[in-house]
Amino acid sequence: MWSNLKRKKTSKGGTIQMCVEGSVKHNDRVGVYASDEESYKMFFELMEPIIKEIHPRFDVKYAYKHEDLNLVKIE
């Protein structure tokens, strides 16, 4: 998995290294952190199983897109 993801970068410069950095530096923390909103898609191979473990009822295929949260579209 690391080989597949280590060279990928989000449009804002987020990397898989940034996502795991917190857990590596601080042994008392578990998990990964999204470097930006695009990380969830870019690093799906890593993020999806972790999200399912923490939030078993959450289905990522029904997740809202950021642009869907525009107040003009909500009525």
N, CA, C and O atoms as a Tripos MOL2 file, in Angstrom:
@<TRIPOS>MOLECULE
protein
  300   299    75     0     0
PROTEIN
NO_CHARGES

@<TRIPOS>ATOM
      1 N           0.8300   -1.1800    0.0000 N.3       1 MET1
      2 CA          0.0000    0.0000    0.0000 C.3       1 MET1
      3 C           0.8810    1.2530    0.0000 C.2       1 MET1
      4 O           0.6200    2.1990   -0.7430 O.2       1 MET1
      5 N           1.9080    1.2550    0.8220 N.am      2 TRP2
      6 CA          2.7910    2.4240    0.9040 C.3       2 TRP2
      7 C           3.4070    2.7200   -0.4670 C.2       2 TRP2
      8 O           3.4960    3.8780   -0.8740 O.2       2 TRP2
      9 N           3.8280    1.6770   -1.1690 N.am      3 SER3
     10 CA          4.4270    1.8640   -2.4980 C.3       3 SER3
     11 C           3.4570    2.5330   -3.4620 C.2       3 SER3
     12 O           3.8650    3.3530   -4.2850 O.2       3 SER3
     13 N           2.1760    2.1870   -3.3640 N.am      4 ASN4
     14 CA          1.1650    2.7720   -4.2520 C.3       4 ASN4
     15 C           0.8620    4.2280   -3.9190 C.2       4 ASN4
     16 O           0.5150    5.0030   -4.8100 O.2       4 ASN4
     17 N           0.9870    4.6060   -2.6630 N.am      5 LEU5
     18 CA          0.5330    5.9220   -2.2260 C.3       5 LEU5
     19 C           1.6420    6.9520   -1.9820 C.2       5 LEU5
     20 O           1.3710    8.1530   -1.9660 O.2       5 LEU5
     21 N           2.8660    6.5060   -1.7960 N.am      6 LYS6
     22 CA          3.9190    7.4220   -1.3450 C.3       6 LYS6
     23 C           4.2720    8.5360   -2.3350 C.2       6 LYS6
     24 O           4.8180    9.5570   -1.9170 O.2       6 LYS6
     25 N           3.9890    8.3830   -3.5910 N.am      7 ARG7
     26 CA          4.3170    9.4260   -4.5800 C.3       7 ARG7
     27 C           3.1140   10.2860   -4.9610 C.2       7 ARG7
     28 O           3.2520   11.2330   -5.7350 O.2       7 ARG7
     29 N           1.9530    9.9690   -4.4300 N.am      8 LYS8
     30 CA          0.7420   10.7340   -4.7500 C.3       8 LYS8
     31 C           0.6820   11.9940   -3.8990 C.2       8 LYS8
     32 O           1.1720   12.0380   -2.7710 O.2       8 LYS8
     33 N           0.0630   13.0170   -4.4810 N.am      9 LYS9
     34 CA         -0.0570   14.2970   -3.8010 C.3       9 LYS9
     35 C          -1.3960   14.9190   -4.1800 C.2       9 LYS9
     36 O          -1.7900   14.8850   -5.3460 O.2       9 LYS9
     37 N          -2.0890   15.4810   -3.2110 N.am     10 THR10
     38 CA         -3.3490   16.1590   -3.4990 C.3      10 THR10
     39 C          -3.0560   17.4990   -4.1680 C.2      10 THR10
     40 O          -1.9060   17.9350   -4.2200 O.2      10 THR10
     41 N          -4.0890   18.1410   -4.6750 N.am     11 SER11
     42 CA         -3.8980   19.4350   -5.3480 C.3      11 SER11
     43 C          -3.4010   20.5140   -4.3860 C.2      11 SER11
     44 O          -2.8530   21.5280   -4.8180 O.2      11 SER11
     45 N          -3.5900   20.2970   -3.0830 N.am     12 LYS12
     46 CA         -3.1010   21.2570   -2.0750 C.3      12 LYS12
     47 C          -1.7580   20.8270   -1.4910 C.2      12 LYS12
     48 O          -1.2510   21.4560   -0.5620 O.2      12 LYS12
     49 N          -1.1850   19.7590   -2.0360 N.am     13 GLY13
     50 CA          0.1370   19.3110   -1.5900 C.3      13 GLY13
     51 C           0.1240   18.2670   -0.4950 C.2      13 GLY13
     52 O           1.1790   17.9270    0.0400 O.2      13 GLY13
     53 N          -1.0420   17.7490   -0.1490 N.am     14 GLY14
     54 CA         -1.1330   16.7300    0.8980 C.3      14 GLY14
     55 C          -0.5220   15.4120    0.4590 C.2      14 GLY14
     56 O          -0.6660   15.0000   -0.6920 O.2      14 GLY14
     57 N           0.1590   14.7590    1.3820 N.am     15 THR15
     58 CA          0.8030   13.4760    1.0990 C.3      15 THR15
     59 C           0.3920   12.4430    2.1330 C.2      15 THR15
     60 O          -0.1440   12.7830    3.1880 O.2      15 THR15
     61 N           0.6460   11.1960    1.8260 N.am     16 ILE16
     62 CA          0.3730   10.1240    2.7800 C.3      16 ILE16
     63 C           1.2780   10.2800    4.0010 C.2      16 ILE16
     64 O           0.8950    9.9260    5.1160 O.2      16 ILE16
     65 N           2.4660   10.8060    3.7830 N.am     17 GLN17
     66 CA          3.3760   11.0440    4.9020 C.3      17 GLN17
     67 C           2.7440   12.0030    5.9120 C.2      17 GLN17
     68 O           2.8570   11.7950    7.1200 O.2      17 GLN17
     69 N           2.0820   13.0460    5.4230 N.am     18 MET18
     70 CA          1.4110   13.9980    6.3060 C.3      18 MET18
     71 C           0.2790   13.3180    7.0770 C.2      18 MET18
     72 O           0.0380   13.6300    8.2430 O.2      18 MET18
     73 N          -0.4070   12.3950    6.4220 N.am     19 CYS19
     74 CA         -1.5510   11.7200    7.0480 C.3      19 CYS19
     75 C          -1.1340   10.8240    8.2120 C.2      19 CYS19
     76 O          -1.8680   10.7140    9.1940 O.2      19 CYS19
     77 N           0.0170   10.1920    8.1200 N.am     20 VAL20
     78 CA          0.4480    9.2720    9.1770 C.3      20 VAL20
     79 C           1.4130    9.9140   10.1720 C.2      20 VAL20
     80 O           1.7140    9.3230   11.2090 O.2      20 VAL20
     81 N           1.8890   11.0960    9.8700 N.am     21 GLU21
     82 CA          2.9070   11.7640   10.6830 C.3      21 GLU21
     83 C           2.5270   11.8860   12.1680 C.2      21 GLU21
     84 O           3.3570   11.6250   13.0380 O.2      21 GLU21
     85 N           1.3000   12.2750   12.4580 N.am     22 GLY22
     86 CA          0.8860   12.4490   13.8430 C.3      22 GLY22
     87 C           1.0150   11.1800   14.6640 C.2      22 GLY22
     88 O           1.4820   11.2170   15.8020 O.2      22 GLY22
     89 N           0.6060   10.0630   14.0940 N.am     23 SER23
     90 CA          0.7010    8.7900   14.8070 C.3      23 SER23
     91 C           2.1410    8.3220   14.9570 C.2      23 SER23
     92 O           2.4870    7.6850   15.9530 O.2      23 SER23
     93 N           2.9660    8.6250   13.9970 N.am     24 VAL24
     94 CA          4.3730    8.2170   14.0590 C.3      24 VAL24
     95 C           5.1180    9.0330   15.1200 C.2      24 VAL24
     96 O           5.8980    8.4810   15.8960 O.2      24 VAL24
     97 N           4.8780   10.3360   15.1510 N.am     25 LYS25
     98 CA          5.5680   11.2140   16.1020 C.3      25 LYS25
     99 C           5.0730   11.0530   17.5370 C.2      25 LYS25
    100 O           5.8430   11.2100   18.4840 O.2      25 LYS25
    101 N           3.8010   10.7420   17.6920 N.am     26 HIS26
    102 CA          3.1890   10.6680   19.0150 C.3      26 HIS26
    103 C           2.6260    9.2700   19.2230 C.2      26 HIS26
    104 O           1.5490    8.9460   18.7230 O.2      26 HIS26
    105 N           3.3510    8.4530   19.9560 N.am     27 ASN27
    106 CA          2.9700    7.0470   20.1460 C.3      27 ASN27
    107 C           1.6330    6.8690   20.8400 C.2      27 ASN27
    108 O           1.0270    5.8020   20.7410 O.2      27 ASN27
    109 N           1.1600    7.8880   21.5400 N.am     28 ASP28
    110 CA         -0.1000    7.7570   22.2600 C.3      28 ASP28
    111 C          -1.3150    7.9880   21.3630 C.2      28 ASP28
    112 O          -2.4510    7.8520   21.8180 O.2      28 ASP28
    113 N          -1.0910    8.3300   20.1110 N.am     29 ARG29
    114 CA         -2.1870    8.5780   19.1720 C.3      29 ARG29
    115 C          -2.2740    7.4360   18.1680 C.2      29 ARG29
    116 O          -1.2630    6.8850   17.7330 O.2      29 ARG29
    117 N          -3.4900    7.1040   17.8200 N.am     30 VAL30
    118 CA         -3.7150    6.0190   16.8700 C.3      30 VAL30
    119 C          -4.5090    6.5660   15.7020 C.2      30 VAL30
    120 O          -5.4060    7.3900   15.8840 O.2      30 VAL30
    121 N          -4.1830    6.1130   14.5120 N.am     31 GLY31
    122 CA         -4.9570    6.5080   13.3470 C.3      31 GLY31
    123 C          -4.1830    7.3750   12.3800 C.2      31 GLY31
    124 O          -2.9670    7.5350   12.4860 O.2      31 GLY31
    125 N          -4.9110    7.9230   11.4460 N.am     32 VAL32
    126 CA         -4.3430    8.8200   10.4500 C.3      32 VAL32
    127 C          -5.1930   10.0810   10.4160 C.2      32 VAL32
    128 O          -6.3390   10.0800   10.8650 O.2      32 VAL32
    129 N          -4.6420   11.1230    9.9000 N.am     33 TYR33
    130 CA         -5.3300   12.4050    9.8090 C.3      33 TYR33
    131 C          -5.3010   12.8670    8.3650 C.2      33 TYR33
    132 O          -4.2480   12.8350    7.7270 O.2      33 TYR33
    133 N          -6.4270   13.2910    7.8430 N.am     34 ALA34
    134 CA         -6.4790   13.7870    6.4640 C.3      34 ALA34
    135 C          -5.7250   15.1070    6.3930 C.2      34 ALA34
    136 O          -5.9640   16.0070    7.1970 O.2      34 ALA34
    137 N          -4.8310   15.2210    5.4460 N.am     35 SER35
    138 CA         -4.0810   16.4730    5.2750 C.3      35 SER35
    139 C          -4.9610   17.5590    4.6670 C.2      35 SER35
    140 O          -4.7120   18.7460    4.8790 O.2      35 SER35
    141 N          -5.9690   17.1720    3.9260 N.am     36 ASP36
    142 CA         -6.9650   18.0860    3.3520 C.3      36 ASP36
    143 C          -8.1480   17.2420    2.8870 C.2      36 ASP36
    144 O          -8.0930   16.0140    2.9500 O.2      36 ASP36
    145 N          -9.2150   17.8890    2.4220 N.am     37 GLU37
    146 CA        -10.4310   17.1510    2.0640 C.3      37 GLU37
    147 C         -10.2290   16.1610    0.9190 C.2      37 GLU37
    148 O         -10.9400   15.1590    0.8360 O.2      37 GLU37
    149 N          -9.2800   16.4300    0.0480 N.am     38 GLU38
    150 CA         -9.0150   15.5400   -1.0930 C.3      38 GLU38
    151 C          -8.3070   14.2450   -0.6590 C.2      38 GLU38
    152 O          -8.3090   13.2600   -1.3970 O.2      38 GLU38
    153 N          -7.7140   14.2490    0.5130 N.am     39 SER39
    154 CA         -6.9790   13.0880    1.0210 C.3      39 SER39
    155 C          -7.8360   11.8360    1.1000 C.2      39 SER39
    156 O          -7.3610   10.7270    0.8560 O.2      39 SER39
    157 N          -9.1220   12.0280    1.4480 N.am     40 TYR40
    158 CA         -9.9950   10.8650    1.5800 C.3      40 TYR40
    159 C         -10.1160   10.0910    0.2740 C.2      40 TYR40
    160 O         -10.1790    8.8620    0.2880 O.2      40 TYR40
    161 N         -10.1470   10.7910   -0.8470 N.am     41 LYS41
    162 CA        -10.2100   10.1220   -2.1550 C.3      41 LYS41
    163 C          -8.8310    9.6680   -2.6170 C.2      41 LYS41
    164 O          -8.6630    8.5380   -3.0750 O.2      41 LYS41
    165 N          -7.8510   10.5510   -2.4950 N.am     42 MET42
    166 CA         -6.5070   10.2620   -2.9860 C.3      42 MET42
    167 C          -5.9020    9.0460   -2.2690 C.2      42 MET42
    168 O          -5.2360    8.2210   -2.8950 O.2      42 MET42
    169 N          -6.1350    8.9440   -0.9660 N.am     43 PHE43
    170 CA         -5.5540    7.8760   -0.1600 C.3      43 PHE43
    171 C          -6.6280    6.9150    0.3490 C.2      43 PHE43
    172 O          -6.5370    6.3880    1.4580 O.2      43 PHE43
    173 N          -7.6400    6.7000   -0.4800 N.am     44 PHE44
    174 CA         -8.7880    5.8720   -0.1450 C.3      44 PHE44
    175 C          -8.3800    4.4800    0.3320 C.2      44 PHE44
    176 O          -8.9840    3.9340    1.2560 O.2      44 PHE44
    177 N          -7.3750    3.9210   -0.2880 N.am     45 GLU45
    178 CA         -6.9020    2.5750    0.0510 C.3      45 GLU45
    179 C          -6.5400    2.4690    1.5380 C.2      45 GLU45
    180 O          -6.7350    1.4220    2.1550 O.2      45 GLU45
    181 N          -6.0230    3.5360    2.0960 N.am     46 LEU46
    182 CA         -5.6700    3.5760    3.5120 C.3      46 LEU46
    183 C          -6.8330    4.0730    4.3710 C.2      46 LEU46
    184 O          -7.1270    3.4970    5.4190 O.2      46 LEU46
    185 N          -7.4830    5.1250    3.9310 N.am     47 MET47
    186 CA         -8.5050    5.7910    4.7330 C.3      47 MET47
    187 C          -9.7790    4.9520    4.9110 C.2      47 MET47
    188 O         -10.3320    4.9060    6.0110 O.2      47 MET47
    189 N         -10.2400    4.3060    3.8730 N.am     48 GLU48
    190 CA        -11.5260    3.6150    3.8910 C.3      48 GLU48
    191 C         -11.6220    2.5360    4.9660 C.2      48 GLU48
    192 O         -12.6100    2.5230    5.7010 O.2      48 GLU48
    193 N         -10.6490    1.6280    5.0980 N.am     49 PRO49
    194 CA        -10.7670    0.6070    6.1520 C.3      49 PRO49
    195 C         -10.7330    1.2040    7.5620 C.2      49 PRO49
    196 O         -11.3830    0.6870    8.4710 O.2      49 PRO49
    197 N          -9.9870    2.2780    7.7430 N.am     50 ILE50
    198 CA         -9.9100    2.9220    9.0590 C.3      50 ILE50
    199 C         -11.2410    3.5870    9.3880 C.2      50 ILE50
    200 O         -11.7350    3.4630   10.5080 O.2      50 ILE50
    201 N         -11.8200    4.2860    8.4280 N.am     51 ILE51
    202 CA        -13.1180    4.9310    8.6350 C.3      51 ILE51
    203 C         -14.1800    3.8800    8.9480 C.2      51 ILE51
    204 O         -14.9980    4.0760    9.8470 O.2      51 ILE51
    205 N         -14.1730    2.7720    8.2200 N.am     52 LYS52
    206 CA        -15.1510    1.6970    8.4680 C.3      52 LYS52
    207 C         -14.9800    1.0880    9.8570 C.2      52 LYS52
    208 O         -15.9670    0.7240   10.4960 O.2      52 LYS52
    209 N         -13.7520    0.9750   10.3270 N.am     53 GLU53
    210 CA        -13.4940    0.4210   11.6600 C.3      53 GLU53
    211 C         -14.0160    1.3490   12.7590 C.2      53 GLU53
    212 O         -14.6170    0.8940   13.7310 O.2      53 GLU53
    213 N         -13.7810    2.6430   12.5960 N.am     54 ILE54
    214 CA        -14.1800    3.6170   13.6100 C.3      54 ILE54
    215 C         -15.6720    3.9390   13.5240 C.2      54 ILE54
    216 O         -16.3350    4.1210   14.5450 O.2      54 ILE54
    217 N         -16.1950    4.0080   12.2940 N.am     55 HIS55
    218 CA        -17.5930    4.3730   12.0480 C.3      55 HIS55
    219 C         -18.2490    3.2820   11.1960 C.2      55 HIS55
    220 O         -18.4410    3.4800    9.9960 O.2      55 HIS55
    221 N         -18.5960    2.1350   11.7920 N.am     56 PRO56
    222 CA        -19.0750    0.9910   11.0020 C.3      56 PRO56
    223 C         -20.3530    1.2490   10.1960 C.2      56 PRO56
    224 O         -20.5750    0.5930    9.1780 O.2      56 PRO56
    225 N         -21.1840    2.1800   10.6260 N.am     57 ARG57
    226 CA        -22.4360    2.4310    9.9020 C.3      57 ARG57
    227 C         -22.2820    3.4780    8.8080 C.2      57 ARG57
    228 O         -23.2120    3.7020    8.0330 O.2      57 ARG57
    229 N         -21.1200    4.1220    8.7340 N.am     58 PHE58
    230 CA        -20.8880    5.1580    7.7240 C.3      58 PHE58
    231 C         -20.5310    4.5030    6.3950 C.2      58 PHE58
    232 O         -19.6540    3.6410    6.3400 O.2      58 PHE58
    233 N         -21.2070    4.9090    5.3320 N.am     59 ASP59
    234 CA        -20.9180    4.3820    3.9950 C.3      59 ASP59
    235 C         -20.3510    5.5190    3.1510 C.2      59 ASP59
    236 O         -21.0620    6.4770    2.8450 O.2      59 ASP59
    237 N         -19.0880    5.4220    2.7740 N.am     60 VAL60
    238 CA        -18.4220    6.5080    2.0600 C.3      60 VAL60
    239 C         -19.0710    6.8370    0.7260 C.2      60 VAL60
    240 O         -18.9170    7.9560    0.2390 O.2      60 VAL60
    241 N         -19.7880    5.9030    0.1210 N.am     61 LYS61
    242 CA        -20.4170    6.2090   -1.1660 C.3      61 LYS61
    243 C         -21.5700    7.1960   -1.0130 C.2      61 LYS61
    244 O         -22.0210    7.7800   -1.9980 O.2      61 LYS61
    245 N         -22.0530    7.3880    0.2270 N.am     62 TYR62
    246 CA        -23.1050    8.3640    0.4720 C.3      62 TYR62
    247 C         -22.5820    9.6520    1.1030 C.2      62 TYR62
    248 O         -23.3650   10.5090    1.5140 O.2      62 TYR62
    249 N         -21.2820    9.7840    1.1770 N.am     63 ALA63
    250 CA        -20.6890   10.9810    1.7890 C.3      63 ALA63
    251 C         -20.9920   12.2170    0.9480 C.2      63 ALA63
    252 O         -21.0690   12.1560   -0.2790 O.2      63 ALA63
    253 N         -21.1590   13.3280    1.6350 N.am     64 TYR64
    254 CA        -21.4300   14.5820    0.9370 C.3      64 TYR64
    255 C         -20.1630   15.1390    0.3220 C.2      64 TYR64
    256 O         -19.0760   15.0080    0.8850 O.2      64 TYR64
    257 N         -20.3080   15.7500   -0.8140 N.am     65 LYS65
    258 CA        -19.1930   16.4550   -1.4340 C.3      65 LYS65
    259 C         -19.1830   17.8690   -0.8740 C.2      65 LYS65
    260 O         -20.2330   18.4290   -0.5580 O.2      65 LYS65
    261 N         -18.0010   18.4370   -0.7530 N.am     66 HIS66
    262 CA        -17.8560   19.7800   -0.1990 C.3      66 HIS66
    263 C         -18.7330   20.7820   -0.9510 C.2      66 HIS66
    264 O         -19.3680   21.6340   -0.3290 O.2      66 HIS66
    265 N         -18.7710   20.6890   -2.2720 N.am     67 GLU67
    266 CA        -19.5560   21.6540   -3.0650 C.3      67 GLU67
    267 C         -21.0660   21.4960   -2.8290 C.2      67 GLU67
    268 O         -21.8290   22.4230   -3.1040 O.2      67 GLU67
    269 N         -21.5040   20.3360   -2.3260 N.am     68 ASP68
    270 CA        -22.9160   20.1380   -2.0140 C.3      68 ASP68
    271 C         -23.3640   20.9320   -0.7940 C.2      68 ASP68
    272 O         -24.5630   21.0940   -0.5670 O.2      68 ASP68
    273 N         -22.4210   21.4260   -0.0100 N.am     69 LEU69
    274 CA        -22.7440   22.1490    1.2060 C.3      69 LEU69
    275 C         -22.9030   23.6480    0.9870 C.2      69 LEU69
    276 O         -22.9680   24.4130    1.9500 O.2      69 LEU69
    277 N         -22.9660   24.0670   -0.2520 N.am     70 ASN70
    278 CA        -23.1870   25.4620   -0.5950 C.3      70 ASN70
    279 C         -24.5860   25.8760   -0.1080 C.2      70 ASN70
    280 O         -25.5730   25.2320   -0.4640 O.2      70 ASN70
    281 N         -24.6790   26.9350    0.6950 N.am     71 LEU71
    282 CA        -25.9560   27.3560    1.2620 C.3      71 LEU71
    283 C         -27.0050   27.6970    0.2100 C.2      71 LEU71
    284 O         -28.2000   27.5710    0.4770 O.2      71 LEU71
    285 N         -26.5910   28.1190   -0.9630 N.am     72 VAL72
    286 CA        -27.5310   28.4450   -2.0260 C.3      72 VAL72
    287 C         -28.2850   27.1790   -2.4700 C.2      72 VAL72
    288 O         -29.4590   27.2460   -2.8330 O.2      72 VAL72
    289 N         -27.6060   26.0370   -2.4360 N.am     73 LYS73
    290 CA        -28.2200   24.7770   -2.8660 C.3      73 LYS73
    291 C         -29.1050   24.1560   -1.7880 C.2      73 LYS73
    292 O         -29.9200   23.2860   -2.0940 O.2      73 LYS73
    293 N         -28.9620   24.5820   -0.5420 N.am     74 ILE74
    294 CA        -29.7290   24.0040    0.5510 C.3      74 ILE74
    295 C         -30.9810   24.8300    0.7820 C.2      74 ILE74
    296 O         -30.8920   26.0130    1.1090 O.2      74 ILE74
    297 N         -32.1370   24.2250    0.6170 N.am     75 GLU75
    298 CA        -33.4060   24.9160    0.8610 C.3      75 GLU75
    299 C         -34.4320   23.9560    1.3720 C.2      75 GLU75
    300 O         -35.5680   24.3500    1.6370 O.2      75 GLU75
@<TRIPOS>BOND
     1     1     2 1
     2     2     3 1
     3     3     4 2
     4     3     5 am
     5     5     6 1
     6     6     7 1
     7     7     8 2
     8     7     9 am
     9     9    10 1
    10    10    11 1
    11    11    12 2
    12    11    13 am
    13    13    14 1
    14    14    15 1
    15    15    16 2
    16    15    17 am
    17    17    18 1
    18    18    19 1
    19    19    20 2
    20    19    21 am
    21    21    22 1
    22    22    23 1
    23    23    24 2
    24    23    25 am
    25    25    26 1
    26    26    27 1
    27    27    28 2
    28    27    29 am
    29    29    30 1
    30    30    31 1
    31    31    32 2
    32    31    33 am
    33    33    34 1
    34    34    35 1
    35    35    36 2
    36    35    37 am
    37    37    38 1
    38    38    39 1
    39    39    40 2
    40    39    41 am
    41    41    42 1
    42    42    43 1
    43    43    44 2
    44    43    45 am
    45    45    46 1
    46    46    47 1
    47    47    48 2
    48    47    49 am
    49    49    50 1
    50    50    51 1
    51    51    52 2
    52    51    53 am
    53    53    54 1
    54    54    55 1
    55    55    56 2
    56    55    57 am
    57    57    58 1
    58    58    59 1
    59    59    60 2
    60    59    61 am
    61    61    62 1
    62    62    63 1
    63    63    64 2
    64    63    65 am
    65    65    66 1
    66    66    67 1
    67    67    68 2
    68    67    69 am
    69    69    70 1
    70    70    71 1
    71    71    72 2
    72    71    73 am
    73    73    74 1
    74    74    75 1
    75    75    76 2
    76    75    77 am
    77    77    78 1
    78    78    79 1
    79    79    80 2
    80    79    81 am
    81    81    82 1
    82    82    83 1
    83    83    84 2
    84    83    85 am
    85    85    86 1
    86    86    87 1
    87    87    88 2
    88    87    89 am
    89    89    90 1
    90    90    91 1
    91    91    92 2
    92    91    93 am
    93    93    94 1
    94    94    95 1
    95    95    96 2
    96    95    97 am
    97    97    98 1
    98    98    99 1
    99    99   100 2
   100    99   101 am
   101   101   102 1
   102   102   103 1
   103   103   104 2
   104   103   105 am
   105   105   106 1
   106   106   107 1
   107   107   108 2
   108   107   109 am
   109   109   110 1
   110   110   111 1
   111   111   112 2
   112   111   113 am
   113   113   114 1
   114   114   115 1
   115   115   116 2
   116   115   117 am
   117   117   118 1
   118   118   119 1
   119   119   120 2
   120   119   121 am
   121   121   122 1
   122   122   123 1
   123   123   124 2
   124   123   125 am
   125   125   126 1
   126   126   127 1
   127   127   128 2
   128   127   129 am
   129   129   130 1
   130   130   131 1
   131   131   132 2
   132   131   133 am
   133   133   134 1
   134   134   135 1
   135   135   136 2
   136   135   137 am
   137   137   138 1
   138   138   139 1
   139   139   140 2
   140   139   141 am
   141   141   142 1
   142   142   143 1
   143   143   144 2
   144   143   145 am
   145   145   146 1
   146   146   147 1
   147   147   148 2
   148   147   149 am
   149   149   150 1
   150   150   151 1
   151   151   152 2
   152   151   153 am
   153   153   154 1
   154   154   155 1
   155   155   156 2
   156   155   157 am
   157   157   158 1
   158   158   159 1
   159   159   160 2
   160   159   161 am
   161   161   162 1
   162   162   163 1
   163   163   164 2
   164   163   165 am
   165   165   166 1
   166   166   167 1
   167   167   168 2
   168   167   169 am
   169   169   170 1
   170   170   171 1
   171   171   172 2
   172   171   173 am
   173   173   174 1
   174   174   175 1
   175   175   176 2
   176   175   177 am
   177   177   178 1
   178   178   179 1
   179   179   180 2
   180   179   181 am
   181   181   182 1
   182   182   183 1
   183   183   184 2
   184   183   185 am
   185   185   186 1
   186   186   187 1
   187   187   188 2
   188   187   189 am
   189   189   190 1
   190   190   191 1
   191   191   192 2
   192   191   193 am
   193   193   194 1
   194   194   195 1
   195   195   196 2
   196   195   197 am
   197   197   198 1
   198   198   199 1
   199   199   200 2
   200   199   201 am
   201   201   202 1
   202   202   203 1
   203   203   204 2
   204   203   205 am
   205   205   206 1
   206   206   207 1
   207   207   208 2
   208   207   209 am
   209   209   210 1
   210   210   211 1
   211   211   212 2
   212   211   213 am
   213   213   214 1
   214   214   215 1
   215   215   216 2
   216   215   217 am
   217   217   218 1
   218   218   219 1
   219   219   220 2
   220   219   221 am
   221   221   222 1
   222   222   223 1
   223   223   224 2
   224   223   225 am
   225   225   226 1
   226   226   227 1
   227   227   228 2
   228   227   229 am
   229   229   230 1
   230   230   231 1
   231   231   232 2
   232   231   233 am
   233   233   234 1
   234   234   235 1
   235   235   236 2
   236   235   237 am
   237   237   238 1
   238   238   239 1
   239   239   240 2
   240   239   241 am
   241   241   242 1
   242   242   243 1
   243   243   244 2
   244   243   245 am
   245   245   246 1
   246   246   247 1
   247   247   248 2
   248   247   249 am
   249   249   250 1
   250   250   251 1
   251   251   252 2
   252   251   253 am
   253   253   254 1
   254   254   255 1
   255   255   256 2
   256   255   257 am
   257   257   258 1
   258   258   259 1
   259   259   260 2
   260   259   261 am
   261   261   262 1
   262   262   263 1
   263   263   264 2
   264   263   265 am
   265   265   266 1
   266   266   267 1
   267   267   268 2
   268   267   269 am
   269   269   270 1
   270   270   271 1
   271   271   272 2
   272   271   273 am
   273   273   274 1
   274   274   275 1
   275   275   276 2
   276   275   277 am
   277   277   278 1
   278   278   279 1
   279   279   280 2
   280   279   281 am
   281   281   282 1
   282   282   283 1
   283   283   284 2
   284   283   285 am
   285   285   286 1
   286   286   287 1
   287   287   288 2
   288   287   289 am
   289   289   290 1
   290   290   291 1
   291   291   292 2
   292   291   293 am
   293   293   294 1
   294   294   295 1
   295   295   296 2
   296   295   297 am
   297   297   298 1
   298   298   299 1
   299   299   300 2
@<TRIPOS>SUBSTRUCTURE
     1 MET1         2 RESIDUE 1 A MET
     2 TRP2         6 RESIDUE 1 A TRP
     3 SER3        10 RESIDUE 1 A SER
     4 ASN4        14 RESIDUE 1 A ASN
     5 LEU5        18 RESIDUE 1 A LEU
     6 LYS6        22 RESIDUE 1 A LYS
     7 ARG7        26 RESIDUE 1 A ARG
     8 LYS8        30 RESIDUE 1 A LYS
     9 LYS9        34 RESIDUE 1 A LYS
    10 THR10       38 RESIDUE 1 A THR
    11 SER11       42 RESIDUE 1 A SER
    12 LYS12       46 RESIDUE 1 A LYS
    13 GLY13       50 RESIDUE 1 A GLY
    14 GLY14       54 RESIDUE 1 A GLY
    15 THR15       58 RESIDUE 1 A THR
    16 ILE16       62 RESIDUE 1 A ILE
    17 GLN17       66 RESIDUE 1 A GLN
    18 MET18       70 RESIDUE 1 A MET
    19 CYS19       74 RESIDUE 1 A CYS
    20 VAL20       78 RESIDUE 1 A VAL
    21 GLU21       82 RESIDUE 1 A GLU
    22 GLY22       86 RESIDUE 1 A GLY
    23 SER23       90 RESIDUE 1 A SER
    24 VAL24       94 RESIDUE 1 A VAL
    25 LYS25       98 RESIDUE 1 A LYS
    26 HIS26      102 RESIDUE 1 A HIS
    27 ASN27      106 RESIDUE 1 A ASN
    28 ASP28      110 RESIDUE 1 A ASP
    29 ARG29      114 RESIDUE 1 A ARG
    30 VAL30      118 RESIDUE 1 A VAL
    31 GLY31      122 RESIDUE 1 A GLY
    32 VAL32      126 RESIDUE 1 A VAL
    33 TYR33      130 RESIDUE 1 A TYR
    34 ALA34      134 RESIDUE 1 A ALA
    35 SER35      138 RESIDUE 1 A SER
    36 ASP36      142 RESIDUE 1 A ASP
    37 GLU37      146 RESIDUE 1 A GLU
    38 GLU38      150 RESIDUE 1 A GLU
    39 SER39      154 RESIDUE 1 A SER
    40 TYR40      158 RESIDUE 1 A TYR
    41 LYS41      162 RESIDUE 1 A LYS
    42 MET42      166 RESIDUE 1 A MET
    43 PHE43      170 RESIDUE 1 A PHE
    44 PHE44      174 RESIDUE 1 A PHE
    45 GLU45      178 RESIDUE 1 A GLU
    46 LEU46      182 RESIDUE 1 A LEU
    47 MET47      186 RESIDUE 1 A MET
    48 GLU48      190 RESIDUE 1 A GLU
    49 PRO49      194 RESIDUE 1 A PRO
    50 ILE50      198 RESIDUE 1 A ILE
    51 ILE51      202 RESIDUE 1 A ILE
    52 LYS52      206 RESIDUE 1 A LYS
    53 GLU53      210 RESIDUE 1 A GLU
    54 ILE54      214 RESIDUE 1 A ILE
    55 HIS55      218 RESIDUE 1 A HIS
    56 PRO56      222 RESIDUE 1 A PRO
    57 ARG57      226 RESIDUE 1 A ARG
    58 PHE58      230 RESIDUE 1 A PHE
    59 ASP59      234 RESIDUE 1 A ASP
    60 VAL60      238 RESIDUE 1 A VAL
    61 LYS61      242 RESIDUE 1 A LYS
    62 TYR62      246 RESIDUE 1 A TYR
    63 ALA63      250 RESIDUE 1 A ALA
    64 TYR64      254 RESIDUE 1 A TYR
    65 LYS65      258 RESIDUE 1 A LYS
    66 HIS66      262 RESIDUE 1 A HIS
    67 GLU67      266 RESIDUE 1 A GLU
    68 ASP68      270 RESIDUE 1 A ASP
    69 LEU69      274 RESIDUE 1 A LEU
    70 ASN70      278 RESIDUE 1 A ASN
    71 LEU71      282 RESIDUE 1 A LEU
    72 VAL72      286 RESIDUE 1 A VAL
    73 LYS73      290 RESIDUE 1 A LYS
    74 ILE74      294 RESIDUE 1 A ILE
    75 GLU75      298 RESIDUE 1 A GLU
